[in-house]
Amino acid sequence: MYVDSEVSALRTVLLHRPGPELARLTPRNNDSLLFDAIPWVGRAQEEHDSFAEALRSRGVEVLYLETLLTETLAVTEARDELTAGVLADPRLGDSLRAVVTSYLQDLEPARLAGVLMAGLAHEEIKPGAGGLVYEMMDRHEFVIDPLPNLLFTRDSSLWVGDRVAVTSLAMPARRRETTITHAIYRYHPRFAGTDLLYEPALEHVEGGDVLILAPGVLAIGVGERTTPAGAERLARRVLATGLAHTVLAVPIAQERATMHLDTVCTMVDVDAVVMYPNVAGSLVAWTITAGLGEELAVRAPRPFLEAAAEAMGLDHLRIIDTGLDPVTAEREQWDDGNNTLALAPRLCVAYERNVETNAQLERAGIEVIRISGSELGSGRGGPRCMSCPITRDPLVPPNHP
Ligand SMILES: NC(=O)NCCC[C@H](N)C(=O)O
């Protein structure tokens, strides 16, 4: 388990094949559950299977969150912790909590994993069994909320070097996702002994905001999801552990279209990014390095490209922009044209629908593996959002200063 860049050969990745949690989405709840449409579940699964197959065919080991969660639930402490997390919901009240407790107790690990991911609908509990709270609930309400955004494994954890950061998700609809990743990384035998770099109780940081520009150099988007305090906390931790020498804090507009830094910028080569042209010129970065003692040294904002190139030890960072005219660029940015997943330098996965952006990438010498995402994209996330790299080949040997 080791990740020190965005682009070196991808060896192991964590994905989540979308399942019954997507079938919970309705026109009444899709906004609060952070989807822009109601996906066709079967087609979303087919699209996701093709994505996973594209990765496997290039030698990438694909781990599925559902499998890891089921295996984790075989560990008693993990099972207790995850069920306690659900039962702590103050909306339940004592009577309904007692009913849900006994419902969950009877489930074997695969079924329990299913409920933790897809939630529990009102009609799945016996009528009258949960007292006043149950009776007064709307029949469309969930006793346990579903987690349709598990699909976007990028956001709920991220690896830096040999450590994993379990993030702190900002949106209420996603918070419970990190109870799952937190349990997997602490209790699953595959990850035993891994040091945690970050925990969900800390200030908000989401994985889509964190780019490892080069070994030792992180960019952290600060906007709708990651707060300045979250960026500062993560910076402090990576600098203190020697996992990074420089962190760039990059403000992004607090809008849905640019919810994470990786919606406007992803890396496709050791010295190249694909970037939304409508922000390319205006993006800035604060440069953070270790100061005296516990202090951080913070340098005033400069153009992002300049600060990034300097921290990465490059003369300049190449930009490949998305689309030639502002309207095409805006359309393709919305459909995650900038959200590519690099499998190796100059080799990336992208949604096929972003025709202009992909053509631009190819003109710049980047090989593009196109996947369909008409249904997957309704959650507003592309190939990078849907993947959490666990192992990439090192760009430098692990203990390099
Ligand atoms: N890194 C990303 O940009 N992830 C996409 C997350 C989409 C999800 N529907 C959300 O709003 O959080």
The ligand as an SDF file (V2000), in Angstrom:
LIG
                    3D

 12 11  0  0  0  0  0  0  0  0999 V2000
  -14.3040   13.8260   -6.1120 N   0  0  0  0  0  0  0  0  0  0  0  0
  -15.5080   14.1140   -6.5630 C   0  0  0  0  0  0  0  0  0  0  0  0
  -15.7220   15.1310   -7.2080 O   0  0  0  0  0  0  0  0  0  0  0  0
  -16.5080   13.2920   -6.2030 N   0  0  0  0  0  0  0  0  0  0  0  0
  -17.8340   13.3960   -6.6860 C   0  0  0  0  0  0  0  0  0  0  0  0
  -18.8220   13.3190   -5.5800 C   0  0  0  0  0  0  0  0  0  0  0  0
  -20.2500   13.4190   -6.0780 C   0  0  0  0  0  0  0  0  0  0  0  0
  -21.2840   13.2960   -4.9790 C   0  0  0  0  0  0  0  0  0  0  0  0
  -22.5790   13.2100   -5.5330 N   0  0  0  0  0  0  0  0  0  0  0  0
  -21.2040   14.4490   -4.0180 C   0  0  0  0  0  0  0  0  0  0  0  0
  -21.9220   15.4370   -4.2220 O   0  0  0  0  0  0  0  0  0  0  0  0
  -20.4670   14.4000   -3.0430 O   0  0  0  0  0  0  0  0  0  0  0  0
  1  2  1  0
  2  3  2  0
  2  4  1  0
  4  5  1  0
  5  6  1  0
  6  7  1  0
  7  8  1  0
  8  9  1  0
  8 10  1  0
 10 11  2  0
 10 12  1  0
M  END
$$$$
